[in-house]
Amino acid sequence: MREIQLKDAKATLSAVVDQAVRGNPAVITRHGRKDAVVLSFDEYEKLSRVPSFGRLLASFPGEEDDIPTRTEKPVRTIDL
């Protein structure tokens, strides 16, 4: 992913957007810091539909008995 300074992105916004639509997003930097990303709307929609790990766990369709209980026994020996 290419990086472009904010002043250059302003001057060539149309080209930056065209590149993003073609699948080449750009990171916009300001004073050397990464501040924003320009990507196609299709890519944005794909990313916004990805559920978080917490939501995936919360939507688990099984019963409580489907998940085995954790053992207190250490998996391996620990040298102290």
N, CA, C and O atoms as a GROMACS GRO file, in nm:
protein
  320
    1MET      N    1   0.085  -0.116   0.000
    1MET     CA    2   0.000   0.000   0.000
    1MET      C    3   0.090   0.123   0.000
    1MET      O    4   0.181   0.135   0.082
    2ARG      N    5   0.063   0.211  -0.090
    2ARG     CA    6   0.149   0.329  -0.102
    2ARG      C    7   0.111   0.436   0.000
    2ARG      O    8  -0.004   0.443   0.044
    3GLU      N    9   0.207   0.517   0.035
    3GLU     CA   10   0.185   0.629   0.126
    3GLU      C   11   0.196   0.757   0.046
    3GLU      O   12   0.282   0.770  -0.041
    4ILE      N   13   0.110   0.852   0.077
    4ILE     CA   14   0.112   0.980   0.009
    4ILE      C   15   0.087   1.090   0.111
    4ILE      O   16   0.002   1.077   0.200
    5GLN      N   17   0.162   1.198   0.099
    5GLN     CA   18   0.145   1.310   0.191
    5GLN      C   19   0.012   1.380   0.163
    5GLN      O   20  -0.036   1.381   0.050
    6LEU      N   21  -0.046   1.436   0.267
    6LEU     CA   22  -0.176   1.501   0.255
    6LEU      C   23  -0.176   1.609   0.148
    6LEU      O   24  -0.271   1.618   0.070
    7LYS      N   25  -0.072   1.691   0.142
    7LYS     CA   26  -0.069   1.799   0.042
    7LYS      C   27  -0.069   1.743  -0.100
    7LYS      O   28  -0.129   1.801  -0.190
    8ASP      N   29  -0.001   1.629  -0.120
    8ASP     CA   30   0.000   1.566  -0.253
    8ASP      C   31  -0.133   1.500  -0.283
    8ASP      O   32  -0.179   1.501  -0.398
    9ALA      N   33  -0.196   1.443  -0.181
    9ALA     CA   34  -0.328   1.382  -0.200
    9ALA      C   35  -0.432   1.486  -0.237
    9ALA      O   36  -0.519   1.461  -0.320
   10LYS      N   37  -0.423   1.603  -0.176
   10LYS     CA   38  -0.515   1.712  -0.210
   10LYS      C   39  -0.499   1.752  -0.357
   10LYS      O   40  -0.597   1.771  -0.428
   11ALA      N   41  -0.374   1.763  -0.399
   11ALA     CA   42  -0.346   1.809  -0.535
   11ALA      C   43  -0.387   1.708  -0.640
   11ALA      O   44  -0.419   1.744  -0.753
   12THR      N   45  -0.387   1.579  -0.603
   12THR     CA   46  -0.416   1.473  -0.701
   12THR      C   47  -0.527   1.382  -0.652
   12THR      O   48  -0.522   1.261  -0.676
   13LEU      N   49  -0.628   1.438  -0.584
   13LEU     CA   50  -0.732   1.357  -0.523
   13LEU      C   51  -0.801   1.265  -0.624
   13LEU      O   52  -0.826   1.148  -0.595
   14SER      N   53  -0.830   1.317  -0.741
   14SER     CA   54  -0.898   1.236  -0.842
   14SER      C   55  -0.815   1.112  -0.877
   14SER      O   56  -0.870   1.002  -0.888
   15ALA      N   57  -0.686   1.128  -0.894
   15ALA     CA   58  -0.599   1.015  -0.927
   15ALA      C   59  -0.588   0.918  -0.809
   15ALA      O   60  -0.584   0.796  -0.830
   16VAL      N   61  -0.584   0.971  -0.686
   16VAL     CA   62  -0.576   0.885  -0.566
   16VAL      C   63  -0.702   0.800  -0.557
   16VAL      O   64  -0.694   0.680  -0.528
   17VAL      N   65  -0.818   0.859  -0.582
   17VAL     CA   66  -0.945   0.785  -0.578
   17VAL      C   67  -0.950   0.683  -0.691
   17VAL      O   68  -0.992   0.569  -0.669
   18ASP      N   69  -0.908   0.720  -0.812
   18ASP     CA   70  -0.906   0.626  -0.924
   18ASP      C   71  -0.820   0.504  -0.893
   18ASP      O   72  -0.858   0.391  -0.923
   19GLN      N   73  -0.704   0.526  -0.832
   19GLN     CA   74  -0.616   0.415  -0.794
   19GLN      C   75  -0.683   0.326  -0.689
   19GLN      O   76  -0.672   0.204  -0.696
   20ALA      N   77  -0.752   0.387  -0.593
   20ALA     CA   78  -0.820   0.309  -0.489
   20ALA      C   79  -0.930   0.222  -0.550
   20ALA      O   80  -0.946   0.107  -0.511
   21VAL      N   81  -1.003   0.276  -0.645
   21VAL     CA   82  -1.109   0.200  -0.712
   21VAL      C   83  -1.050   0.083  -0.789
   21VAL      O   84  -1.113  -0.022  -0.802
   22ARG      N   85  -0.929   0.100  -0.841
   22ARG     CA   86  -0.862  -0.009  -0.915
   22ARG      C   87  -0.798  -0.112  -0.822
   22ARG      O   88  -0.738  -0.209  -0.869
   23GLY      N   89  -0.810  -0.091  -0.691
   23GLY     CA   90  -0.755  -0.189  -0.596
   23GLY      C   91  -0.624  -0.151  -0.534
   23GLY      O   92  -0.558  -0.234  -0.472
   24ASN      N   93  -0.582  -0.026  -0.550
   24ASN     CA   94  -0.456   0.021  -0.492
   24ASN      C   95  -0.484   0.132  -0.389
   24ASN      O   96  -0.472   0.250  -0.422
   25PRO      N   97  -0.522   0.095  -0.266
   25PRO     CA   98  -0.550   0.197  -0.166
   25PRO      C   99  -0.424   0.276  -0.130
   25PRO      O  100  -0.312   0.233  -0.157
   26ALA      N  101  -0.443   0.391  -0.069
   26ALA     CA  102  -0.332   0.476  -0.030
   26ALA      C  103  -0.347   0.519   0.116
   26ALA      O  104  -0.457   0.546   0.163
   27VAL      N  105  -0.234   0.524   0.184
   27VAL     CA  106  -0.230   0.575   0.321
   27VAL      C  107  -0.194   0.723   0.312
   27VAL      O  108  -0.095   0.760   0.248
   28ILE      N  109  -0.275   0.807   0.374
   28ILE     CA  110  -0.250   0.950   0.374
   28ILE      C  111  -0.173   0.985   0.501
   28ILE      O  112  -0.216   0.953   0.612
   29THR      N  113  -0.059   1.051   0.484
   29THR     CA  114   0.024   1.088   0.599
   29THR      C  115   0.021   1.240   0.616
   29THR      O  116   0.008   1.316   0.520
   30ARG      N  117   0.034   1.280   0.742
   30ARG     CA  118   0.043   1.422   0.776
   30ARG      C  119   0.154   1.437   0.879
   30ARG      O  120   0.147   1.378   0.987
   31HIS      N  121   0.255   1.514   0.845
   31HIS     CA  122   0.372   1.533   0.932
   31HIS      C  123   0.437   1.399   0.966
   31HIS      O  124   0.484   1.380   1.078
   32GLY      N  125   0.439   1.308   0.870
   32GLY     CA  126   0.504   1.178   0.888
   32GLY      C  127   0.419   1.074   0.960
   32GLY      O  128   0.462   0.960   0.975
   33ARG      N  129   0.299   1.112   1.007
   33ARG     CA  130   0.209   1.019   1.077
   33ARG      C  131   0.104   0.966   0.981
   33ARG      O  132   0.051   1.041   0.899
   34LYS      N  133   0.074   0.839   0.990
   34LYS     CA  134  -0.032   0.780   0.910
   34LYS      C  135  -0.166   0.822   0.971
   34LYS      O  136  -0.196   0.787   1.085
   35ASP      N  137  -0.246   0.898   0.894
   35ASP     CA  138  -0.370   0.953   0.947
   35ASP      C  139  -0.496   0.895   0.885
   35ASP      O  140  -0.599   0.890   0.951
   36ALA      N  141  -0.491   0.852   0.759
   36ALA     CA  142  -0.613   0.808   0.692
   36ALA      C  143  -0.577   0.710   0.581
   36ALA      O  144  -0.462   0.697   0.540
   37VAL      N  145  -0.681   0.641   0.533
   37VAL     CA  146  -0.664   0.548   0.421
   37VAL      C  147  -0.773   0.577   0.319
   37VAL      O  148  -0.889   0.596   0.354
   38VAL      N  149  -0.735   0.581   0.193
   38VAL     CA  150  -0.832   0.594   0.085
   38VAL      C  151  -0.842   0.457   0.019
   38VAL      O  152  -0.744   0.405  -0.034
   39LEU      N  153  -0.962   0.399   0.023
   39LEU     CA  154  -0.985   0.270  -0.040
   39LEU      C  155  -1.120   0.273  -0.109
   39LEU      O  156  -1.202   0.362  -0.083
   40SER      N  157  -1.143   0.178  -0.196
   40SER     CA  158  -1.268   0.176  -0.271
   40SER      C  159  -1.385   0.149  -0.178
   40SER      O  160  -1.368   0.092  -0.070
   41PHE      N  161  -1.504   0.190  -0.220
   41PHE     CA  162  -1.622   0.168  -0.140
   41PHE      C  163  -1.651   0.019  -0.126
   41PHE      O  164  -1.698  -0.026  -0.021
   42ASP      N  165  -1.624  -0.059  -0.231
   42ASP     CA  166  -1.643  -0.204  -0.224
   42ASP      C  167  -1.557  -0.266  -0.114
   42ASP      O  168  -1.604  -0.350  -0.037
   43GLU      N  169  -1.430  -0.225  -0.107
   43GLU     CA  170  -1.341  -0.276  -0.003
   43GLU      C  171  -1.389  -0.233   0.136
   43GLU      O  172  -1.383  -0.311   0.230
   44TYR      N  173  -1.436  -0.110   0.147
   44TYR     CA  174  -1.488  -0.061   0.274
   44TYR      C  175  -1.607  -0.146   0.319
   44TYR      O  176  -1.616  -0.184   0.436
   45GLU      N  177  -1.698  -0.175   0.226
   45GLU     CA  178  -1.815  -0.257   0.262
   45GLU      C  179  -1.774  -0.396   0.308
   45GLU      O  180  -1.830  -0.449   0.403
   46LYS      N  181  -1.675  -0.456   0.241
   46LYS     CA  182  -1.627  -0.589   0.281
   46LYS      C  183  -1.572  -0.584   0.424
   46LYS      O  184  -1.601  -0.671   0.506
   47LEU      N  185  -1.493  -0.482   0.452
   47LEU     CA  186  -1.433  -0.470   0.585
   47LEU      C  187  -1.536  -0.440   0.693
   47LEU      O  188  -1.522  -0.486   0.806
   48SER      N  189  -1.638  -0.364   0.659
   48SER     CA  190  -1.737  -0.328   0.761
   48SER      C  191  -1.830  -0.444   0.795
   48SER      O  192  -1.898  -0.439   0.898
   49ARG      N  193  -1.834  -0.547   0.711
   49ARG     CA  194  -1.921  -0.662   0.739
   49ARG      C  195  -1.852  -0.774   0.816
   49ARG      O  196  -1.918  -0.870   0.856
   50VAL      N  197  -1.724  -0.762   0.838
   50VAL     CA  198  -1.650  -0.866   0.912
   50VAL      C  199  -1.684  -0.854   1.060
   50VAL      O  200  -1.658  -0.750   1.120
   51PRO      N  201  -1.742  -0.958   1.118
   51PRO     CA  202  -1.779  -0.949   1.261
   51PRO      C  203  -1.655  -0.955   1.350
   51PRO      O  204  -1.553  -1.014   1.313
   52SER      N  205  -1.666  -0.895   1.465
   52SER     CA  206  -1.555  -0.901   1.560
   52SER      C  207  -1.548  -1.041   1.621
   52SER      O  208  -1.644  -1.117   1.615
   53PHE      N  209  -1.436  -1.073   1.680
   53PHE     CA  210  -1.418  -1.204   1.743
   53PHE      C  211  -1.519  -1.220   1.856
   53PHE      O  212  -1.573  -1.329   1.876
   54GLY      N  213  -1.544  -1.113   1.931
   54GLY     CA  214  -1.641  -1.119   2.041
   54GLY      C  215  -1.781  -1.151   1.992
   54GLY      O  216  -1.852  -1.229   2.054
   55ARG      N  217  -1.820  -1.091   1.879
   55ARG     CA  218  -1.952  -1.120   1.824
   55ARG      C  219  -1.961  -1.264   1.775
   55ARG      O  220  -2.065  -1.329   1.788
   56LEU      N  221  -1.852  -1.315   1.718
   56LEU     CA  222  -1.852  -1.455   1.675
   56LEU      C  223  -1.871  -1.548   1.795
   56LEU      O  224  -1.947  -1.644   1.788
   57LEU      N  225  -1.801  -1.519   1.904
   57LEU     CA  226  -1.816  -1.602   2.023
   57LEU      C  227  -1.957  -1.592   2.081
   57LEU      O  228  -2.016  -1.692   2.122
   58ALA      N  229  -2.011  -1.471   2.082
   58ALA     CA  230  -2.145  -1.450   2.138
   58ALA      C  231  -2.253  -1.518   2.055
   58ALA      O  232  -2.359  -1.553   2.108
   59SER      N  233  -2.228  -1.538   1.927
   59SER     CA  234  -2.329  -1.599   1.840
   59SER      C  235  -2.314  -1.751   1.831
   59SER      O  236  -2.377  -1.813   1.746
   60PHE      N  237  -2.232  -1.811   1.917
   60PHE     CA  238  -2.212  -1.956   1.915
   60PHE      C  239  -2.347  -2.025   1.934
   60PHE      O  240  -2.414  -2.000   2.035
   61PRO      N  241  -2.389  -2.111   1.840
   61PRO     CA  242  -2.523  -2.169   1.846
   61PRO      C  243  -2.538  -2.288   1.940
   61PRO      O  244  -2.649  -2.336   1.961
   62GLY      N  245  -2.429  -2.336   1.998
   62GLY     CA  246  -2.436  -2.457   2.079
   62GLY      C  247  -2.485  -2.432   2.221
   62GLY      O  248  -2.518  -2.320   2.261
   63GLU      N  249  -2.488  -2.540   2.295
   63GLU     CA  250  -2.525  -2.537   2.437
   63GLU      C  251  -2.400  -2.525   2.522
   63GLU      O  252  -2.289  -2.546   2.473
   64GLU      N  253  -2.417  -2.492   2.648
   64GLU     CA  254  -2.301  -2.478   2.738
   64GLU      C  255  -2.223  -2.609   2.748
   64GLU      O  256  -2.100  -2.606   2.763
   65ASP      N  257  -2.292  -2.722   2.741
   65ASP     CA  258  -2.226  -2.852   2.754
   65ASP      C  259  -2.142  -2.888   2.631
   65ASP      O  260  -2.063  -2.982   2.636
   66ASP      N  261  -2.158  -2.814   2.522
   66ASP     CA  262  -2.081  -2.841   2.400
   66ASP      C  263  -1.935  -2.800   2.415
   66ASP      O  264  -1.848  -2.850   2.343
   67ILE      N  265  -1.908  -2.710   2.507
   67ILE     CA  266  -1.771  -2.662   2.528
   67ILE      C  267  -1.714  -2.735   2.648
   67ILE      O  268  -1.768  -2.724   2.758
   68PRO      N  269  -1.603  -2.809   2.628
   68PRO     CA  270  -1.545  -2.882   2.742
   68PRO      C  271  -1.491  -2.786   2.847
   68PRO      O  272  -1.443  -2.677   2.815
   69THR      N  273  -1.499  -2.827   2.972
   69THR     CA  274  -1.446  -2.744   3.079
   69THR      C  275  -1.294  -2.748   3.077
   69THR      O  276  -1.233  -2.848   3.039
   70ARG      N  277  -1.235  -2.637   3.118
   70ARG     CA  278  -1.089  -2.629   3.120
   70ARG      C  279  -1.036  -2.703   3.240
   70ARG      O  280  -1.096  -2.702   3.348
   71THR      N  281  -0.925  -2.767   3.221
   71THR     CA  282  -0.860  -2.837   3.330
   71THR      C  283  -0.764  -2.742   3.401
   71THR      O  284  -0.706  -2.653   3.338
   72GLU      N  285  -0.747  -2.761   3.529
   72GLU     CA  286  -0.655  -2.679   3.605
   72GLU      C  287  -0.512  -2.732   3.594
   72GLU      O  288  -0.417  -2.665   3.634
   73LYS      N  289  -0.498  -2.852   3.542
   73LYS     CA  290  -0.368  -2.916   3.530
   73LYS      C  291  -0.284  -2.844   3.423
   73LYS      O  292  -0.335  -2.815   3.315
   74PRO      N  293  -0.157  -2.814   3.452
   74PRO     CA  294  -0.072  -2.749   3.351
   74PRO      C  295  -0.052  -2.841   3.230
   74PRO      O  296  -0.045  -2.963   3.244
   75VAL      N  297  -0.043  -2.781   3.115
   75VAL     CA  298  -0.024  -2.858   2.992
   75VAL      C  299   0.116  -2.917   2.986
   75VAL      O  300   0.136  -3.026   2.934
   76ARG      N  301   0.211  -2.846   3.039
   76ARG     CA  302   0.349  -2.894   3.038
   76ARG      C  303   0.413  -2.867   3.173
   76ARG      O  304   0.363  -2.786   3.252
   77THR      N  305   0.521  -2.932   3.200
   77THR     CA  306   0.591  -2.909   3.325
   77THR      C  307   0.668  -2.778   3.316
   77THR      O  308   0.720  -2.742   3.211
   78ILE      N  309   0.673  -2.710   3.426
   78ILE     CA  310   0.741  -2.581   3.432
   78ILE      C  311   0.860  -2.593   3.525
   78ILE      O  312   0.844  -2.629   3.642
   79ASP      N  313   0.978  -2.563   3.475
   79ASP     CA  314   1.099  -2.564   3.558
   79ASP      C  315   1.111  -2.430   3.628
   79ASP      O  316   1.119  -2.325   3.563
   80LEU      N  317   1.113  -2.434   3.760
   80LEU     CA  318   1.127  -2.310   3.835
   80LEU      C  319   1.266  -2.290   3.885
   80LEU      O  320   1.294  -2.190   3.951
   0.00000   0.00000   0.00000
